Amino acid sequence: MSTVLAVLALVLLAAFLYRLARAARAAQAADWGGPWLNRLDGLNRLICRRYHRLPEVWLALPAEGPALVASNHVSGLDPLLLIAASRRPLRFIIAREEYERPVLTWLFRAIGCIPVDRGSRPELALRAALRALRAGEVVALFPHGRIHLDRDPPRPLKPGVVWLARQAGCPVVPARVEGVRAQGHVILAPFVPSRARVRAFAPLACAELRGAECLARLAEAIEGRSPLE
């Protein structure tokens, strides 16, 4: 009897994994250049839509060519939500200490994350991001520099986003993440069900604006002070 139950459990598990793989393939919306990464893309979208209740809203990205995505940063769930709201792969600039987490380093490397040493030579990450932009890719970053909640004291945005936009001649696409239940948490947030939302704003032509004006408009959007979407 125990052998029969074990075989039945394996059959049910195989059927579940098969259906999950098919659902992930159907949900895929961005081409990451490889079948297993594309399946992960679809799986992430399923998790964000069904588990975190993310509505189908798309970032205002050009169909091709370079672009910057700049968002507020409230938790470790934010990158997954932004990927689920994008029709193109996103290359995130992330802190090196996050990039080097033992369990996740392989994934961060596979999806092209750009590690930044915030305390030592951050310009190296900016140069790597600029190379990606000049190759026609989309780079995503959190210009507050770290997790920053709405209730926290004001924090100025890092000017690197303006420098990148000007050097690459590309638009900056603002986004705002809302509705995450485990705000302030990095590891816990993806596992706590939310009613998440990504507010997508029209692109900013920061290459044509004064640096202070670009940062002011960007701050209005990602901090929830702009009514324009």
Summary of the structure (lengths in Angstrom):
residues: 229
radius of gyration: 18.9
end to end distance: 60.3
largest distance: 74.5
contacts: 699
relative contact order: 0.16
helix: 43%
strand: 13%
